[in-house]
């Protein structure tokens, strides 16, 4: 899967990779079903994207990214971190 450095069309800094998605969910202790509900996508979409069984369309990845950012993570080049409080 290509990892684009920017996506001006979607207004997000970069496309989230499956590894970043797995790390973000682990940091947040967020289940696939819970993230799916927050992002308004199916649980299978989350699982299949994380396991690199499918590529999600850009709007789906953007919805997942927004949900994770709202929950408290920050996506950085090649990784993810918890957003600092304050």
DSSP file (Angstrom, degrees, kcal/mol; ACC not computed):
  #  RESIDUE AA STRUCTURE BP1 BP2  ACC     N-H-->O    O-->H-N    N-H-->O    O-->H-N    TCO  KAPPA ALPHA  PHI   PSI    X-CA   Y-CA   Z-CA
    1    1 A X              0   0    0      0, 0.0     2,-0.2     0, 0.0    16,-0.0   0.000 360.0 360.0 360.0 135.3    0.0    0.0    0.0
    2    2 A X        -     0   0    0      1,-0.0     2,-0.7    15,-0.0     0, 0.0  -0.524 360.0-148.9 -75.4 140.8    1.4    3.4   -0.9
    3    3 A X        -     0   0    0     -2,-0.2     2,-0.2    14,-0.0    14,-0.1  -0.904  16.7-152.4-110.7 102.0    1.9    5.9    2.0
    4    4 A X        -     0   0    0     -2,-0.7    11,-1.3     1,-0.1     3,-0.1  -0.471  12.4-139.2 -75.9 142.3    1.3    9.3    0.6
    5    5 A X  S    S+     0   0    0      1,-0.2     2,-0.3     9,-0.2    -1,-0.1   0.765  83.2   5.5 -75.4 -23.5    3.1   12.2    2.3
    6    6 A X        -     0   0    0      8,-0.1     8,-0.2     5,-0.0    -1,-0.2  -0.992  50.2-161.1-154.1 159.9    0.1   14.5    2.0
    7    7 A X  B >>> +A   12   0A   0      5,-1.4     4,-1.5    -2,-0.3     5,-1.2  -0.611  14.5 172.3-141.3  76.4   -3.5   14.4    1.0
    8    8 A X  T 345S+     0   0    0      1,-0.3    -1,-0.1     2,-0.2     5,-0.0   0.796  77.2  64.4 -59.6 -28.3   -4.6   18.0    0.4
    9    9 A X  T 345S+     0   0    0      1,-0.2    -1,-0.3    -3,-0.1    -2,-0.0   0.880 112.8  33.3 -61.7 -37.7   -7.9   16.8   -1.0
   10   10 A X  T <45S-     0   0    0     -3,-1.1    -1,-0.2     2,-0.2    -2,-0.2   0.598 105.5-126.0 -94.7 -13.3   -8.8   15.3    2.4
   11   11 A X  T  <5 +     0   0    0     -4,-1.5     2,-0.3     1,-0.3    -3,-0.2   0.776  67.4 126.3  73.5  25.9   -7.1   17.9    4.5
   12   12 A X  B   < -A    7   0A   0     -5,-1.2    -5,-1.4     1,-0.1    -1,-0.3  -0.893  66.1-125.7-116.1 149.8   -5.1   15.4    6.5
   13   13 A X  S    S-     0   0    0     -2,-0.3     2,-0.3    -7,-0.2    -1,-0.1   0.834  82.5 -18.4 -66.2 -33.9   -1.3   15.4    6.8
   14   14 A X  S    S-     0   0    0     -8,-0.2     2,-0.4    -7,-0.1    -9,-0.2  -0.978  75.9 -85.4-163.2 166.1   -0.7   11.9    5.6
   15   15 A X        -     0   0    0    -11,-1.3     2,-0.2    -2,-0.3    47,-0.0  -0.677  45.9-120.1 -83.5 130.4   -2.4    8.6    5.0
   16   16 A X        -     0   0    0     -2,-0.4     2,-0.2    45,-0.1   -12,-0.1  -0.477  26.5-141.4 -69.4 134.6   -2.6    6.3    8.0
   17   17 A X     >  -     0   0    0     -2,-0.2     4,-2.2    62,-0.1     5,-0.2  -0.543  23.8-109.0 -92.1 162.0   -0.9    3.0    7.5
   18   18 A X  H  > S+     0   0    0      1,-0.2     4,-2.4     2,-0.2     5,-0.2   0.895 120.6  53.1 -56.6 -39.9   -2.2   -0.3    8.9
   19   19 A X  H  > S+     0   0    0      1,-0.2     4,-2.4     2,-0.2    -1,-0.2   0.891 108.0  49.7 -63.8 -39.8    0.7   -0.4   11.4
   20   20 A X  H  > S+     0   0    0      2,-0.2     4,-2.8     1,-0.2    -1,-0.2   0.890 109.6  52.1 -65.4 -38.6   -0.2    3.1   12.7
   21   21 A X  H  X S+     0   0    0     -4,-2.2     4,-2.3     2,-0.2    -2,-0.2   0.932 110.2  47.7 -63.2 -45.3   -3.8    2.0   13.0
   22   22 A X  H  X S+     0   0    0     -4,-2.4     4,-2.0     1,-0.2    -2,-0.2   0.927 114.2  47.3 -60.4 -44.9   -2.8   -1.0   15.1
   23   23 A X  H  X S+     0   0    0     -4,-2.4     4,-2.8     1,-0.2    -2,-0.2   0.914 110.9  51.2 -64.4 -43.1   -0.5    1.2   17.3
   24   24 A X  H  X S+     0   0    0     -4,-2.8     4,-2.1     1,-0.2    -1,-0.2   0.915 110.5  48.3 -61.8 -43.7   -3.2    3.9   17.8
   25   25 A X  H  X>S+     0   0    0     -4,-2.3     5,-2.3    -5,-0.2     4,-0.9   0.892 112.1  50.2 -64.3 -37.7   -5.8    1.3   18.9
   26   26 A X  H ><5S+     0   0    0     -4,-2.0     3,-0.6     2,-0.2    -2,-0.2   0.934 109.5  50.1 -66.1 -45.4   -3.3   -0.2   21.3
   27   27 A X  H 3<5S+     0   0    0     -4,-2.8    -1,-0.2     1,-0.2    -2,-0.2   0.906 118.9  38.7 -56.4 -42.0   -2.4    3.1   22.8
   28   28 A X  H 3<5S-     0   0    0     -4,-2.1    -1,-0.2    -5,-0.2    -2,-0.2   0.527 102.8-130.4 -87.6  -6.8   -6.0    3.9   23.3
   29   29 A X  T <<5 +     0   0    0     -4,-0.9     2,-0.5    -3,-0.6    -3,-0.2   0.939  52.7 160.3  51.7  49.7   -7.0    0.4   24.3
   30   30 A X      < -     0   0    0     -5,-2.3    -1,-0.2    -6,-0.1    -2,-0.1  -0.893  35.7-134.1-109.1 124.0   -9.8    0.7   21.8
   31   31 A X     >  -     0   0    0     -2,-0.5     4,-2.6    -3,-0.1     5,-0.2  -0.328  23.1-114.1 -72.5 158.4  -11.5   -2.3   20.3
   32   32 A X  H  > S+     0   0    0      1,-0.2     4,-2.6     2,-0.2     5,-0.2   0.892 117.1  50.3 -60.5 -40.7  -12.1   -2.7   16.6
   33   33 A X  H  > S+     0   0    0      2,-0.2     4,-2.1     1,-0.2    -1,-0.2   0.898 110.7  49.3 -66.0 -39.7  -15.9   -2.5   17.1
   34   34 A X  H  > S+     0   0    0      2,-0.2     4,-2.2     1,-0.2    -2,-0.2   0.926 113.2  45.9 -66.3 -44.1  -15.6    0.6   19.2
   35   35 A X  H  X S+     0   0    0     -4,-2.6     4,-2.7     1,-0.2     5,-0.2   0.917 110.1  55.1 -63.6 -41.8  -13.4    2.3   16.7
   36   36 A X  H  X>S+     0   0    0     -4,-2.6     5,-2.3    -5,-0.2     4,-1.0   0.908 108.7  48.0 -57.6 -42.6  -15.7    1.2   13.9
   37   37 A X  H  <5S+     0   0    0     -4,-2.1     3,-0.3     2,-0.2    -1,-0.2   0.920 112.6  48.2 -64.2 -43.4  -18.6    2.9   15.6
   38   38 A X  H  <5S+     0   0    0     -4,-2.2    -2,-0.2     1,-0.2    -1,-0.2   0.871 118.6  39.8 -64.7 -36.6  -16.7    6.1   16.2
   39   39 A X  H  <5S-     0   0    0     -4,-2.7    -1,-0.2    -5,-0.2    -2,-0.2   0.526 107.7-125.8 -89.5  -6.9  -15.5    6.2   12.6
   40   40 A X  T  <5S+     0   0    0     -4,-1.0     2,-0.3    -3,-0.3    -3,-0.2   0.910  71.6 114.9  58.5  46.2  -18.9    5.0   11.2
   41   41 A X  S   <S-     0   0    0     -5,-2.3    -1,-0.3    -6,-0.2     2,-0.1  -0.813  72.7 -84.5-129.5 173.2  -17.3    2.1    9.3
   42   42 A X     >  -     0   0    0     -2,-0.3     4,-1.5     1,-0.1     3,-0.2  -0.457  28.3-123.2 -80.7 155.3  -17.7   -1.6    9.7
   43   43 A X  H  > S+     0   0    0      1,-0.2     4,-2.5     2,-0.2     5,-0.2   0.889 114.6  57.3 -59.7 -39.9  -15.7   -3.6   12.1
   44   44 A X  H  > S+     0   0    0      1,-0.2     4,-3.0     2,-0.2     5,-0.3   0.849 100.5  57.1 -61.7 -34.1  -14.5   -5.8    9.2
   45   45 A X  H  > S+     0   0    0     -3,-0.2     4,-2.1     2,-0.2    -1,-0.2   0.932 109.6  45.1 -61.0 -45.1  -13.2   -2.6    7.5
   46   46 A X  H  X S+     0   0    0     -4,-1.5     4,-2.6     2,-0.2    -2,-0.2   0.958 116.7  44.5 -62.0 -52.1  -11.0   -2.0   10.5
   47   47 A X  H  X S+     0   0    0     -4,-2.5     4,-2.2     1,-0.2     6,-0.2   0.922 114.9  47.3 -61.6 -47.6   -9.8   -5.6   10.9
   48   48 A X  H  <>S+     0   0    0     -4,-3.0     5,-2.8     2,-0.2     6,-1.1   0.878 113.8  47.4 -65.4 -37.7   -9.1   -6.1    7.1
   49   49 A X  H ><5S+     0   0    0     -4,-2.1     3,-1.4    -5,-0.3    -2,-0.2   0.935 112.3  49.6 -68.3 -45.5   -7.2   -2.8    6.8
   50   50 A X  H 3<5S+     0   0    0     -4,-2.6    -2,-0.2     1,-0.3    -1,-0.2   0.886 113.7  45.8 -58.9 -39.7   -5.1   -3.5    9.9
   51   51 A X  T 3<5S-     0   0    0     -4,-2.2    -1,-0.3    -5,-0.2    -2,-0.2   0.338 111.9-121.7 -88.1   6.8   -4.3   -7.0    8.6
   52   52 A X  T < 5S+     0   0    0     -3,-1.4    -3,-0.2     2,-0.2    -2,-0.1   0.803  74.4 129.3  57.4  33.4   -3.5   -5.6    5.1
   53   53 A X  S   <S+     0   0    0     -5,-2.8     2,-0.3    -6,-0.2    -4,-0.2   0.727  77.0  11.3 -84.6 -24.7   -6.1   -7.8    3.5
   54   54 A X  S    S-     0   0    0     -6,-1.1     2,-0.5    -9,-0.1    -1,-0.2  -0.954  73.0-121.1-143.4 162.1   -7.7   -4.8    1.7
   55   55 A X        -     0   0    0     -2,-0.3     2,-0.2    -3,-0.1    -6,-0.1  -0.934  31.4-137.1-103.4 132.2   -6.9   -1.2    1.0
   56   56 A X        -     0   0    0     -2,-0.5     2,-0.1     1,-0.1   -10,-0.0  -0.554  24.9-103.1 -85.3 152.1   -9.5    1.2    2.3
   57   57 A X    >>  -     0   0    0     -2,-0.2     4,-2.1     1,-0.1     3,-0.9  -0.417  36.1-107.3 -72.8 154.9  -10.6    4.0    0.2
   58   58 A X  H 3> S+     0   0    0      1,-0.3     4,-2.3     2,-0.2     5,-0.1   0.811 118.2  53.4 -55.1 -35.8   -9.2    7.4    1.2
   59   59 A X  H 3> S+     0   0    0      2,-0.2     4,-1.8     1,-0.2    -1,-0.3   0.859 109.4  49.6 -69.8 -32.3  -12.4    8.8    2.7
   60   60 A X  H <> S+     0   0    0     -3,-0.9     4,-2.2     2,-0.2    -2,-0.2   0.925 111.2  48.2 -68.6 -45.5  -12.7    5.7    5.0
   61   61 A X  H  X S+     0   0    0     -4,-2.1     4,-2.7     1,-0.2    -2,-0.2   0.896 110.7  52.3 -61.8 -39.9   -9.1    6.1    6.1
   62   62 A X  H  X S+     0   0    0     -4,-2.3     4,-2.6    -5,-0.2    -1,-0.2   0.896 108.6  50.2 -63.5 -39.9   -9.7    9.8    6.8
   63   63 A X  H  X S+     0   0    0     -4,-1.8     4,-2.1     2,-0.2    -2,-0.2   0.903 112.0  47.6 -64.6 -41.1  -12.8    8.9    8.9
   64   64 A X  H  X S+     0   0    0     -4,-2.2     4,-2.3     2,-0.2    -2,-0.2   0.925 112.3  49.7 -64.5 -44.7  -10.7    6.4   10.9
   65   65 A X  H  X S+     0   0    0     -4,-2.7     4,-2.7     1,-0.2     5,-0.2   0.924 110.3  49.9 -60.8 -45.7   -7.9    8.9   11.4
   66   66 A X  H  X S+     0   0    0     -4,-2.6     4,-2.4     1,-0.2    -1,-0.2   0.907 110.6  50.4 -60.5 -41.8  -10.4   11.6   12.6
   67   67 A X  H  X S+     0   0    0     -4,-2.1     4,-1.2     2,-0.2    -1,-0.2   0.913 112.8  45.7 -64.0 -42.6  -11.9    9.2   15.1
   68   68 A X  H  X>S+     0   0    0     -4,-2.3     5,-1.7     2,-0.2     4,-0.6   0.893 112.5  50.2 -68.7 -39.4   -8.5    8.2   16.5
   69   69 A X  H ><5S+     0   0    0     -4,-2.7     3,-1.0     1,-0.2    -2,-0.2   0.899 108.8  52.3 -64.7 -39.8   -7.4   11.8   16.7
   70   70 A X  H 3<5S+     0   0    0     -4,-2.4    -1,-0.2     1,-0.2    -2,-0.2   0.809 106.5  55.2 -64.4 -28.6  -10.6   12.8   18.5
   71   71 A X  H 3<5S-     0   0    0     -4,-1.2    -1,-0.2    -5,-0.2    -2,-0.2   0.580 132.1 -87.2 -82.5 -10.3   -9.8    9.9   20.9
   72   72 A X  T <<5S+     0   0    0     -3,-1.0    11,-3.1    -4,-0.6     2,-0.3   0.623  83.7 118.5 121.1  13.6   -6.4   11.4   21.7
   73   73 A X  E   < -B   82   0B   0     -5,-1.7     2,-0.4     9,-0.3    -1,-0.3  -0.755  43.4-149.7-107.6 160.5   -3.7   10.2   19.3
   74   74 A X  E     -B   81   0B   0      7,-3.3     7,-2.4    -2,-0.3     2,-0.5  -0.995  13.4-138.0-126.2 130.1   -1.5   12.2   17.0
   75   75 A X  E     +B   80   0B   0     -2,-0.4     2,-0.3     5,-0.2     5,-0.2  -0.763  27.0 177.7 -90.1 129.6   -0.2   10.7   13.7
   76   76 A X  E >   -B   79   0B   0      3,-1.7     3,-2.6    -2,-0.5     2,-0.1  -0.816  47.0 -63.3-124.4 164.8    3.4   11.5   13.0
   77   77 A X  T 3  S-     0   0    0      1,-0.3     3,-0.1    -2,-0.3    -1,-0.0  -0.286 122.0  -8.4 -52.6 117.8    5.7   10.4   10.1
   78   78 A X  T 3  S+     0   0    0      1,-0.2    -1,-0.3    -2,-0.1     2,-0.3   0.539 133.2  33.9  73.8   8.1    6.0    6.7   10.4
   79   79 A X  E <   -B   76   0B   0     -3,-2.6    -3,-1.7     2,-0.0     2,-0.3  -0.877  67.5-116.5-164.4-163.5    4.3    6.4   13.7
   80   80 A X  E     -B   75   0B   0     -2,-0.3     2,-0.3    -5,-0.2    -5,-0.2  -0.984  20.8-176.0-152.9 148.3    1.7    7.5   16.2
   81   81 A X  E     -B   74   0B   0     -7,-2.4    -7,-3.3    -2,-0.3     2,-0.3  -0.975  35.6 -96.0-144.6 159.3    1.8    9.0   19.7
   82   82 A X  E     -B   73   0B   0     -2,-0.3    -9,-0.3    -9,-0.2     2,-0.2  -0.575  48.0-111.0 -73.1 138.4   -0.6   10.0   22.4
   83   83 A X        -     0   0    0    -11,-3.1     2,-0.1    -2,-0.3    -1,-0.1  -0.497  34.4-110.5 -71.5 137.4   -1.4   13.7   22.3
   84   84 A X        -     0   0    0     -2,-0.2     2,-0.3     1,-0.1    -1,-0.1  -0.431  29.5-121.0 -68.2 138.8   -0.1   15.7   25.2
   85   85 A X              0   0    0      1,-0.2    -1,-0.1    -2,-0.1    -3,-0.0  -0.616 360.0 360.0 -78.8 138.9   -2.6   17.0   27.7
   86   86 A X              0   0    0     -2,-0.3    -1,-0.2     0, 0.0    -2,-0.1   0.445 360.0 360.0  88.7 360.0   -2.7   20.7   28.1
